[in-house]
Amino acid sequence: MKTRKIVIIALFIALSFIGANIKIMGTVAFDSMPGFLASLLIGPVYGAIIGAMGHFLTALTSGFPLSVPIHIIIMIAMALTMFLFGAFYKTFKNRNIYVAIALSTLVAVVVNGPLTIFAIVPIAGKGMLAMIPVLSLVALINIVVALLVYKFIPKKVVKLEK
C-alpha cells in the first residue's frame, strides 16, 4: 500500500472522528459520511474499514452505551454498509449514474437501518426497533452529503482508486 493511500485513509478516519462528535442521539452520529465518500473515492474495502472505525469512534466517545458486543456487531454492519454502497455504485455507474446512485443509496440505507437493527434486536431487545427511522434518516443524510462532496471534487482527486 502506498504512503499516499495510508495518509488518505488516516484523514478519512480523522474526519469520522469529527463526525462521531456530532451526535444526533446516543451513538447515532455523522461518523459515516467519510466512509461513504471513501467508498466512492478509494474503493469499497477502504470505505468499509473507515465506516467500521467511524462507528467505533462514535461508540467510544459515547461510552459504549449498548455494550461492546453490540457495538462490534454494529461495526461489522457499518463495514458491510460501506462495502455494499461502494460496490453497487462502482458496478452501475458506467451503465446509468442515476441507477447507481439510487441502488447504492437504497442498499446502504436498508443495511444501515433496518438490517442492522434486526441483527441486534435478539441481544438488545425489541425497543431497538424504534431506532430504524432515525438510523435510516441519518444514513440518508450522510450519503447525500458524501455524494455531493464527491460530485464537486476535482476529477484528479476522484481517480485515487487507481
N, C-alpha and C positions, 0 to 999 in steps of 0.2 A: 504494500500500500504506500502510495506516495505521501510525502510530508504534507503537501498541499491539501490532500483529501482528509488527512488526520486533523489538520487545523480547521478545516471547514466543518467536520463532524463535531469537534470541540466547540466551535462557535455556535452551531445549532443546539447543542446540549446546553450551552450557556443561555441561549435565547429561551429554551424550555424552562430553565430555572427562573428567568424573569417572569415568564408566563405562569409558572407554578405559584408565584406570589400574587397573582391577580385571580383571586378565588371568587367563585360565584356562590357556592355553598359547600362546605366541607372540603372534600377532595375534588370537587368539580371546578376546574380552573382553565385558563388559557395556555396550558402547557403543551398542547398537541399541535398547534399551528406550525411550529418549526419542524415537527415530524412529518406533517403533510407536505410542507414545502420541500423538505429534503427528499421525500419520496419522488417528487417531480424532478428535482434538480440533480441528485446524485444516485438515485435508484431506490427501489422498494426495500432492499435489505438494510441499507443505511437508514432509511426512514423508519423502519421497524425498530432498529436499535435506539434511535433518537426518541421515538414515541414511547418506548418502554422506559427509557431513562427519564423522560419528561414526567411520566406518571409517578415513578419512584420519587422524584424530587418533590412533587406535589404532596404525596403521601408523607414523605419525610418532614416537610415543613408544616404539615398538619398534625403530626404526631401519630401517624398510622391509626386513625380512628376506627377503621373497620377490621383491624388486626393485620399482622404481617402476612399470614397465609392468603387472606382475601386480596390484599394489595398485590401479592405476587400473581394471583390469577388475573387481576386487572392489568398488570404489566404485560402479561402474555397476550391478553386480549388487545391491548393497545398496539403491541408489536404486530399482531395479525391484522389489525385495522389499517395500520400504515402500509404494511406489505401489500394487502389487497388493493388499497387505494392506488398505490403507485403502479401495481401490476395491471390493474384494469385500465388505468389511464394510458399507460405505455402501449398496451395491446390495441386499444381502439383509437388512439389519437391520429393515426395516419389514415384511417377509414373515414371517420367523421368526428371532428373535435367536440361537437355538442353531445354526441352519444358518449364519447369518452368522459366528458365532464359529468354528465347525468349518471351514467352507470357507476363510475368510481365514487361519486358522492353518495349515491344511494347505498352502495355496498358498505362504505365506511360508516355512514350514519347508522345503518342497521346493525353492523357488528359492534360498533362502539356503544350504542344504546341498548336495544332490546337483548341482543345475544349475550353481551357481557353481563347484563343484569340477570338473565336466566341462568348463566353459569354460576353466579354467586348466591342465588336465592336458596339453594339447598343448605348452604352454610350460614348465610346471613339472615335468612328469613324472608317471608313474603312482603314485609314492609319496604323492601328494596324496590319493589315494582313501581312505587311512586316516583322513583328517580328516572324512569325511562324518558319522560318528556323533557326533563331538564338536560340529561345527558345527550339526548338526540339534538336538542336545540343548540347546545354549546358546541357539539361536534360540527354541526352545520355551519355555525359562525366561524369556527376555526378553519374549516375547509374553504369557505368563501374568502376569508382573508388570505389564506395560502394561495388560492387560485388567482386572486387579484394581484398579489405581490409577484407571483410567477409571470403573469401576463406583462407586467411592466418592468421586469428585469431585462437588462440588455441581453441580446442573443448570445453574445460572447460568454456570459456567465451561465446561460441555460445549458451550454454544452459541457458542463462539468462531468457528466456521467462517462464520457468517452475517454 
